[in-house]
Amino acid sequence: LVDHGVSRILTHGGAKNTGITDNFQHLKDLIEYADNRITIMPGGGVNYENVNQVVNTLGVQEVHGTKIVKI
């Protein structure tokens, strides 16, 4: 994908019936494999309750989710 100009991949890191926190190890593996050549953006299940945990655990700068801001 990098060779085709893709700069970011949005992924949940696992099956859609799993929580984002259940996929941390796979997401960490993807981030390590990407080696800053492409951004792995965690998404699907990221919300205001877990966004800090996702960012801190995975060491990412970007996430995608719904209800990230508590209103």
N, C-alpha and C positions, 0 to 999 in steps of 0.2 A: 504494500500500500504506500509506503514511503516513496518508492520509486515512481509512483503514479501521482505524486503531489498531495497525498492525503496527509493532513497535519494533526488530526484528532480522531479518536475513536470513542464513541459513547457506548458504554457497556455496563450491564448489571453484574457481569462476572459469573453468572450461573443461570440456572433454570428460573423462569419467572415466578414460580411458586416458592422461591427461597427469599429470605430477607437479605438486604444488602450486606448486613454485618456477617451473615453466614458465608459470604463470598469473599471476605477479606483476603484470605490466603491466595485464592486464585487471582484476585485483582493485584495483589502484591507481586505475584509471579509475572503477570502481564506487564506491569510497570517496570519491573526489573528487566524483562526481555526487551521492552521498547527502548530502554537505555537512552532516554531523551531524544530519540530520533523521531518520535511521534508521541503525542499526548494521549494518555489513557484517561478518559473522563468518566468517573463513576456516576451512575444514574439509576433510576428505577428504585424507588423506596427511600431516597434521600429526602429528609424533611427537617423541620426546625428542631425536632427532638434528637436527631442523630447526626446532623451535619457536622458538628464539631468533632464527634468521634470518628466520622468518615475521614475528614481532613487530617486530623492528628494521627490516626492509625496508618493511613496510606501515604501521608506526606504529600498530598496533592495540592495544587493551587486552584483547581477548577472542579466543580461538581455540577450535576444537573438534577433537578428535582422539582417536585411540586410541594407547595406549602412549606417552603424553606423559611419564610418569614412568618412568625406568629402574629396574627392579626387579632 
